[in-house]
Amino acid sequence: MAKKTARTAVAKKLRVTLVRSTIGFNETQAKTVEGMGLRRIRHTVELPDTPATRGMIHKVRHLVEVQE
């Protein structure tokens, strides 16, 4: 039997920083920011580069800054 080798794909990460307050915006946008793990202005988190994460970023793109 041939041995299978495990390939570990390096998942891309996105650094997302909250640059504006969620006060005055939709509650769903505040929940999206909270769901990404952002707690306060200038707080940065690393998230996996997935379609779901991209969709969340797109929804609150006016509140966050993204670095690849």
N, C-alpha and C positions, 0 to 999 in steps of 0.2 A: 504494500500500500504506500502510496506517495503521501508524504507529510505536507499538510497545508501550512503555509506561513501566514501569520496574522499581519495584515497591513494596517498600520495606524495612520489614519488620515488626520492631518493637522487641521482642525477646524478654525476658520477665521473668526476673529473676535472684533467686535466694534466697541469703541470707548464712547459712551454716551454721557454727556454732562448737562445738567439742568441749568439753564442760563436765565430763565424768567420764571416768575411765580405763577402758580396755577390759579391764584385768586382772580376772580372776574371772568374765568373761562368756564366752559361746560363741566359738569360734574364727571362726565364720562372721560374727559381729558385728564382730570385730576386722578381718576382711578387708573387710567392707563400709565401715567407717570409713576404712580405708586406701585403698579404691577411690574414695572421695569426695575423697581428697587431704588428709585431715586427718592431721597428724603428731604433735601433742602437745596437751595440755590448753590451752585458750584460743587455739588456732589457728583462724583463720577463713578460709573459702574462699567464693567466689561460684560458684554452680552454676546452670545453666539450669533453668527451671521446666518440667520434663517429667515425664510419668508415671513414667519409670524413676527419676528423681531422687527423686520423691515416695515411691516404693516403698522406696528405700534409706533415706530419712529415717524412714519409718514403722518399718522394721526396727530402727533404733537410736535411736528417739525418746527413750528414757530416758537416752541418753548425750550428746545434742546439743541445741542451742538454735537455733531458726530465726527469721530476720527476713525479711520480704518486701520 
